[in-house]
């Protein structure tokens, strides 16, 4: 039985051109086949991870550990509003999304999406593949909407189907938003206006996942998460994960 979500996505799909070869993978998103992957570019993926680690070092290597329901910060780094140097670094992220008037002193302005956008921009990812945005839902909706097209760098994956790898994004919603998924799937329209957060996966060691994100505890922080026995993300109180964005480069 095809779900309502599947019908919604299928109704929005662009029909293939006559005579055009079908370019898809064996994977699907809510009943719609995901397009064929791009040409491999491992150097670009490595650059994303290197950029994230570089910024983490710049902010003093703050570390957050999620273990079960507990969260700890074994090492506190530098914060966004500690001084002009770090505030100015946050301004660089804001400039990547067209907000040059903001910096780290604007503490009430969440900058985690600007940070991810800066990572992608500075790594050479085209806007057509990853649109820069001040809110995570903008680029997530674009990725979900275009997953059926061939050559997409990033595609959505369900938490139950896929174990995150270095270069991927893992995404959670923030209060007061609450994403309702249907059998683990979501649509571009369901993401609209969502308040959320995404981290870039930088390392995976057995059942330990290391991710880096901006505006995490007032800094660029590296978080360590526990995966379950199958390598899947586990929910934690401050990070209600709902979506993985696979990096296919």
N, C-alpha and C positions, 0 to 999 in steps of 0.2 A: 504494500500500500504506500503510495507516494504521499509524503507529508505536505502540509500546507506550506511549510518553509521551502520545500523542494519546488513546488509549483510556482511560488513567488520568484525564486531565482531563475527557474527555467523560462518564465515569461519575460524576463529582462535580458536573456541571452541574445547575442547577435547571431542570426542564422548564418551558416557557412555559405560562401560564395559558390556558385555552380562550378564544378570541376576542380575546386580547391581541395587539396589533400587534408584529411583530418589530422590535426596535430595536437594530440592530447597524451596524457600519461594514463596509467591504469588507476590513478588516484582521483578522488572526486570530493567535492564540497557540497553537501546537501543535495546529492543527486546530479550535480553538474560536473562533468569531467574537468579536471585541472589541466591547463595547457602544458605543452611540452616545455621542458626546462631550457634556460638560456645556455649559450656556450660557457663552459666552466671558466671562472676567473678567480682562482684561489688567492691570487695576490691582492685583489680588492677586498676579499673577505678578511685576509690577514691584516690589511690596513685598518679596517673597521675596529678589529680587536685591539690593534696597537694604539690607535687613537684613544680608545676608551681607557686603556691602561695608562697612557700618558696623562690623561686628565685626572685620573684617580691619583697618580703620583703627585701631580701639581697641587692637588687639594689635601695632601698629607696622608694619603692611604687610609682613610677611615674605613673601618670594617664592621659590618653588621652580620650577626649570625642568627639564623632562624633554626631552632631545634625543637621539633614538636610544636607546642603552642607558645613556646618561650622565644623572646627576642632579646639579644644582648648586643652591646657595642664594645667589644674587647679593646678596640683602639679608636680613639677620637681624633679626627683629623682637623683640617681647617674648614671654616664655615664661610658661606656666601658673603656675609657682611662683616667678617673679621677685619678686613682692611681694604684699601683701594686696589691692591693687586688681585685679590680674589673676587672682589666685586666687579672689577674690570673683565675678569675672565668670563664671568657670567654674562656680561654685556656682549662678548663675542658670540655666545650661543644665541642671544636675543637677536643679534644682527643677522644671523642665518635665517631667521623667520620674519625679517622685515620690521623689527621692533628695536631700532638703535637707541631709543630713549630710555630703555630699561637696563638695570644692572642688578648686582647682588644686594644692593641696599633696598630694593623693592621686594621685601621679604614676603609680601602677601600675593605676589604674582608667581604661580607655579611655573618652573622652568624646565621640568623634566622632558617635555616634548621638544622644546627648543634644543636641549642637549642632544637628544637622539637625532634630530634633524641636522645639527652641526656635524655629528659623527658621519652621517651619510654624505652630506655635502663635501666635507673635507676628505672623504675617501673616494670621491669621484663618482658617486652614484647619481645618475641623471634624475632630474625632477619628474620625468615621465614614469620612472620606476618607483620613486619614493618622494612624494610631494612634501616639502618643508611645511611645518605647521606649528602653531602655538598650542594645539591640543592633540592628544594622541588619536582621538576618534577620527580625525580628518584623514590621516594616512592609513589607518586601519580600514576605514570604509573603502578607500581607494583600492587597497590590496584585495579585500574580499570581493569587491565589485568586478575586478579585472582578473580574477584567478583563472578563468577559463581561456584567457588569451595566451598564445604561445610566447615563450621568451621572457616571462615575468621572473624577475630576480627573487621576489618574495611571494609566498602563498600561505594561506591560513591552514592550520592543522588543529585537530581536536586534541584535548589533553589526554583522552583515553586511547588515542591511536598512535601517539608519537612521543618519542623521548627527545627532549631538546638537545641541540648540539651547538658547539661554538659558532658564533655568527648569527644565531637565531635571536629573535625577540620573544620574551615571555611577558604577557600582559594581564593586568588585574584591573578591576574597577575600583573606584574610590567612592566613599560615602559623599553625598547622598545618592549617587547613581547606583543602580543595581541592574546588571545585564541579565536578561532572561534569555537563555538559550533553549533551543529545541533539539533534544538529543545531542547536545554539545555543539550545535551549529548556530551561527548568527548571520545576519544580513547587514548590508551597508546601512539600510534605513534604521535597523535596530540599534546601530552604533551611534547614530546621530546625536550630538550633544552630550555624549557620555563623558563623565569625569573619570579619568583613569591614569594608569602608570604602566610604562614598559621599561624593562631592563634588557641590556644586551648580554647574551651569554658569552663569556670570555674563556671559560675552561670547564672541563668535565672530568672528574676523577672517580671512577666507580659510581657510587650513589651520591656523590657530592657534586653540586653544581655551583659554579661561581659566576655571578652576574654583576654588571656595573650599570648604575643609573645615576642620573642627575637629580638634584633636589631631594635626595634621600637623607633624612636627618640633617637638613641644611647644608649638604655637601655633595660632592661626587663620591659615592660610596660603593665599595664592593660588598655584595651580600653573598653569604654562603647558605645554600639550601640543601635539604635532604630529599633525594628521590626515593620512590618506593622500590620494592624488589624488582619490578619490571622496568625501572628507569623512568617512571612517570612523575610529573609534578605532584606534590602534596599541598593541600590547602593549609594556609596558616592564617591566623586571625587578621593580621594587617595586610595580607596579600591574597585576596580572593581571586586566584587565577581563573581565567576563563578562555584564554586563546593563546596559541603559539603561532608565531610567524616564522616559517621555515625560510632560511637563506639558502637558495639553490645554486649559488655561484661556486 
